[in-house]
């Protein structure tokens, strides 16, 4: 459930579901709002699930489970994955060291399940694990003026500079934590975390105080993420090995002992995975799962596609054979083979580059 329902409704929001969360889909004109975010700045309520891990062994416990090194310093975070024994992605998470606890931000609808799974694995370790989603409000701030927006409302420290680092201050009369994101929209990005009971007032301040920010929903967010070339959990990550996605920002190759590590390291040492993620410019918007062809040969499938408001043209992401050298392919749309040009990601250059852009 959104923590700022009345404020969303006052802006004529249409709602949708993400996992177990009700979030704003759009405010009537998602393409127009997209331009506002691309040109200036916008703010969105995020639909994360949140798992809190406390106790003396909290860092070791989470570090032993995930693919990246959990920071031991307050104010730092990391992007990481949970894999199955075959190295396939089961979950993604952002892990933040918040002094005497870790806060793990996970896809909507997955916090309760993850907390229950982790509690079963604690054995004699000193950890306390609970789903804490309802304790917080989380809002994204994205756009070329995102830093100016944060500076105009945050009292206390300056905005954080390093990706996934954070500072604590106040927005209005309410405590807030501001995280520098990994720029998934292809624009400068921050996230503001506050207590759930303060969320509606903080959201109002983000929209109306200081430099105004346009409220935007998940429909606009989807446009931005695809244009930025950012692989997403539901469409690209889940069920794939991270090497296939070039998702190197989620991997620490110096650490081991997490589930799936042996597979990831083997592929890394071989020098190339079996498939890779590419951008396509097809002549029409294909469906997810549409077959990709090089001549008569099926070489992959579309993972997601949409009409780009910035380019005013269809764009798509696809998983194809790693060694494929063709710069022009076809995509099967409605039973017809439609031309598609292979392009370098991102599709649209913004004020920043997504740190999930594939690296091989």
Long-range contacts (C-beta under 8 A, 24 or more apart in sequence): 2-45, 3-45, 3-137, 3-196, 3-199, 3-200, 4-45, 4-137, 4-199, 4-200, 4-203, 6-200, 7-200, 7-203, 7-204, 7-207, 8-45, 8-215, 11-215, 13-215, 13-217, 14-217, 16-217, 16-218, 18-47, 18-108, 18-109, 18-218, 19-47, 19-49, 19-107, 19-108, 19-109, 19-110, 20-49, 20-108, 20-109, 21-47, 21-49, 21-108, 21-109, 23-47, 23-108, 23-217, 23-218, 24-215, 24-216, 24-217, 24-218, 25-217, 25-218, 25-219, 26-216, 26-217, 26-218, 26-219, 26-220, 27-215, 27-216, 27-217, 30-216, 30-217, 30-219, 30-220, 30-223, 31-220, 31-223, 31-309, 33-214, 33-215, 33-216, 33-217, 33-220, 34-216, 34-220, 34-223, 34-224, 34-309, 34-310, 35-309, 36-143, 36-214, 36-216, 37-142, 37-143, 37-185, 37-187, 37-214, 37-216, 37-220, 37-224, 38-143, 38-144, 38-187, 38-224, 38-310, 38-348, 38-350, 39-143, 39-144, 40-143, 40-144, 40-145, 40-211, 40-213, 40-214, 41-141, 41-142, 41-143, 41-144, 41-145, 41-146, 41-148, 41-149, 41-211, 41-213, 41-214, 42-141, 42-142, 42-143, 42-213, 42-214, 42-215, 42-216, 42-220, 43-139, 43-140, 43-141, 43-142, 43-149, 43-203, 43-206, 43-207, 43-213, 43-214, 43-215, 43-216, 44-139, 44-140, 44-142, 44-215, 44-216, 44-217, 44-218, 44-220, 44-221, 45-137, 45-138, 45-139, 45-140, 45-199, 45-203, 46-138, 46-139, 46-140, 46-191, 47-108, 47-218, 48-105, 48-106, 48-107, 48-108, 48-133, 48-138, 49-105, 49-106, 49-107, 49-108, 49-109, 49-110, 49-111, 49-112, 49-114, 49-131, 49-133, 50-103, 50-104, 50-105, 50-106, 50-111, 50-131, 50-132, 50-133, 50-135, 50-136, 50-138, 51-93, 51-103, 51-104, 51-106, 51-111, 51-114, 51-115, 51-118, 51-129, 51-130, 51-131, 51-132, 52-101, 52-102, 52-103, 52-104, 52-129, 52-130, 52-131, 52-132, 52-135, 53-101, 53-102, 53-104, 53-118, 53-127, 53-128, 53-129, 54-100, 54-101, 54-102, 54-127, 54-128, 54-129, 55-125, 55-126, 55-127, 55-128, 56-126, 56-127, 57-125, 57-126, 57-127, 58-101, 58-102, 58-127, 59-97, 59-102, 60-125, 61-118, 61-122, 61-125, 61-127, 62-95, 62-102, 62-104, 63-255, 64-257, 64-258, 65-118, 65-121, 65-258, 65-259, 66-93, 66-95, 66-258, 67-242, 67-250, 67-251, 67-252, 67-258, 67-260, 67-261, 67-264, 68-95, 68-250, 68-251, 68-252, 68-255, 69-252, 69-254, 69-255, 70-95, 70-97, 70-102, 71-95, 71-97, 72-97, 73-97, 74-98, 74-99, 75-160, 75-165, 75-166, 75-167, 76-164, 76-165, 76-166, 77-164, 77-165, 77-166, 77-179, 78-164, 79-164, 79-182, 79-249, 79-250, 79-355, 79-356, 80-250, 81-237, 81-242, 81-247, 81-250, 81-251, 82-259, 83-242, 83-258, 83-259, 83-260, 83-261, 83-263, 83-264, 84-259, 84-260, 85-259, 85-260, 85-263, 86-241, 86-260, 86-263, 87-241, 87-242, 87-243, 87-260, 87-261, 87-262, 87-263, 87-264, 87-267, 88-239, 88-240, 88-241, 88-260, 89-233, 89-237, 89-238, 89-239, 89-240, 89-241, 89-242, 90-238, 91-233, 92-233, 92-237, 92-250, 94-164, 96-164, 96-166, 96-179, 98-177, 103-132, 105-138, 107-233, 107-234, 134-196, 135-195, 135-196, 136-193, 136-194, 136-195, 136-196, 136-199, 137-193, 137-194, 137-195, 137-196, 137-198, 137-199, 137-200, 137-202, 137-203, 138-191, 138-192, 138-193, 139-191, 139-192, 139-194, 139-199, 139-202, 139-203, 139-206, 140-181, 140-189, 140-190, 140-191, 140-192, 140-221, 141-189, 141-190, 141-191, 141-192, 141-206, 141-213, 142-185, 142-187, 142-188, 142-189, 142-190, 142-224, 143-187, 143-188, 143-213, 143-351, 144-187, 144-188, 144-350, 144-351, 145-188, 145-211, 146-187, 146-188, 146-189, 146-190, 146-351, 147-188, 147-190, 148-211, 149-190, 149-206, 149-210, 149-211, 149-213, 150-178, 150-190, 151-210, 152-209, 152-210, 152-211, 153-205, 153-206, 153-209, 153-210, 154-178, 159-190, 160-190, 163-355, 166-193, 171-202, 171-205, 171-206, 171-209, 172-201, 172-202, 172-205, 172-209, 174-198, 174-201, 174-202, 174-205, 176-202, 182-249, 182-354, 182-355, 182-356, 183-228, 183-352, 183-353, 183-354, 183-355, 184-225, 184-228, 184-230, 184-354, 184-355, 184-356, 185-221, 185-224, 185-225, 185-228, 185-230, 185-350, 185-354, 186-224, 186-227, 186-228, 186-229, 186-230, 186-346, 186-348, 186-349, 186-350, 186-351, 186-352, 186-353, 186-354, 187-224, 187-228, 187-350, 187-351, 187-352, 188-351, 188-352, 189-352, 222-306, 223-306, 223-308, 223-309, 223-310, 225-354, 226-304, 226-305, 226-306, 226-308, 226-315, 226-317, 226-347, 227-308, 227-310, 227-311, 227-315, 227-346, 227-347, 227-348, 227-350, 228-346, 228-347, 228-348, 228-350, 228-353, 228-354, 228-357, 229-279, 229-317, 229-345, 229-346, 229-347, 229-354, 229-357, 229-358, 230-354, 230-356, 230-357, 231-277, 231-303, 231-317, 231-356, 231-358, 232-304, 235-288, 235-303, 235-304, 235-317, 236-277, 236-303, 236-304, 236-317, 236-319, 240-319, 241-267, 241-273, 243-267, 243-268, 243-273, 244-273, 244-274, 244-275, 244-276, 244-277, 244-319, 245-277, 245-358, 246-276, 246-277, 246-357, 246-358, 246-359, 246-360, 247-356, 247-358, 248-359, 249-355, 249-356, 249-359, 250-356, 272-322, 272-323, 272-360, 273-322, 273-360, 274-321, 274-322, 275-300, 275-319, 275-320, 275-321, 275-322, 276-319, 276-320, 276-321, 276-322, 276-358, 276-360, 277-303, 277-317, 277-318, 277-319, 277-345, 277-358, 278-317, 278-318, 278-319, 278-320, 278-342, 278-343, 278-345, 279-315, 279-316, 279-317, 279-318, 279-342, 279-343, 279-344, 279-345, 279-346, 279-347, 280-305, 280-315, 280-316, 280-317, 280-318, 280-329, 280-331, 280-340, 280-341, 280-342, 280-343, 281-313, 281-314, 281-315, 281-316, 281-340, 281-341, 281-343, 281-347, 282-314, 282-315, 282-316, 282-331, 282-333, 282-338, 282-339, 282-340, 282-341, 283-314, 283-338, 283-339, 283-340, 284-314, 284-333, 284-338, 285-314, 285-316, 285-333, 286-314, 286-316, 286-331, 286-332, 286-333, 286-338, 287-333, 290-331, 290-332, 290-333, 291-331, 291-332, 292-318, 292-320, 292-329, 292-330, 292-331, 292-340, 293-329, 293-330, 293-331, 293-332, 293-337, 294-324, 294-326, 294-329, 299-324, 299-326, 299-329, 300-324, 302-331, 308-347, 308-348, 310-347, 310-348, 311-347, 311-348, 315-347, 316-340, 317-345, 322-360
